[in-house]
Amino acid sequence: MLYTVTIFNDGEAVNIHDRYERIAGAQVSKERNAIDCLTFTIYPDNPGYDLLHRMKTTIQVRNGKTGRLDFDGRIVKAPSSMDASGAVFKSVQCEGVEAYLCDSTQPYLAERQWSGGGGRSGLQEFIDYVLARHNERVEPHKRIYRGRVDLVTYETTGGVYKGLQRESTRDTLAKKLVDVFGGEMRVRRNEGDGLLYLDYSQRLGTERDAPIEVARNMASVTMDEDPTKIITRLRPLGAKKEGSEDRITVAPANSGREYVDDEEAMAEYGIIEGTHTWDDVTQPANLLSAARSWLTANNRFPHSAAVSAYDLSLIDLAPDEFALLDWYRCRNPLVGLDESLEIIKQTININEPHASSIDLGDSTARQSSQATAALASKVAELEKLLGL
């Protein structure tokens, strides 16, 4: 059995999916900067059938091959149903531990400069403050601490200028940080101390050794071009000025210029103007930093590729398996594809691992890669030989 699914109530663990017990239709959905999701169907003969308490029971999915925790969260709902044949079951929905950040709200705090100090950056200081407010308002198992936070924010000040508006902690972090500076954020459990940590970086994943390439594990690829989203001269707009419909611009922090150029893209495509608005940004220096990051990401890939690939790690023919936020070199000289792409979405099929799928790319180029059904017979044969 590749995956084990365990539920916990007041510290008491019960396996609901392993060598002896089964749940049906179990699927984990993971996406960059989103809350993980787990869905499955459970029947009355399962020992956990009557132990699924909404918003209280916690649940984990562990990969038996890698030892990795592929899902960590809580039961959201488990309503009972009966189908036309008379079979009774529960359709269970779960959300990942990042959802704990939705359970607390932040107090009001006027905007101020967070400059750091004492070994902390301004960004780290702000995140520490937000997480401290979260932790003092929730139960111990929902507390989250600062983990890897190394995203570089403002080139001019080295700090952040932020306030709080009584929103949920997750909305606060998303709107104040990810929506402004970009980057990747996640909540993970440290297997060493069992605590939850929040990571925030420009790039959280690592470059994997296993490439996706023609004649190896790339089944097919379809290339497309869409230069219509390219902006070579961005005019960023911040929050509205007090008592006016006019908005803050980058001019005071950009030598009087209200625009930011992508010179490389401009040399190829000419001048193509566009705007983007950050309603929450009140400082020109902060707006300039956000605009530069956004423009780079927006213009990164003027093309897209739909890729079908085999996850050879399922049959032990590759050292790496596909993992969210990690980067893989995709090569196919026949169609001009040769670049590293990030897995931004992953679906893990617990009952049929060979049917799992991934999407590679970013906001301007969506590369989809799906573990194809061609592996099904090979995996089934391997499991039969191993007696699984």
Disulfide bonds with the S-S distance in Angstrom:
none
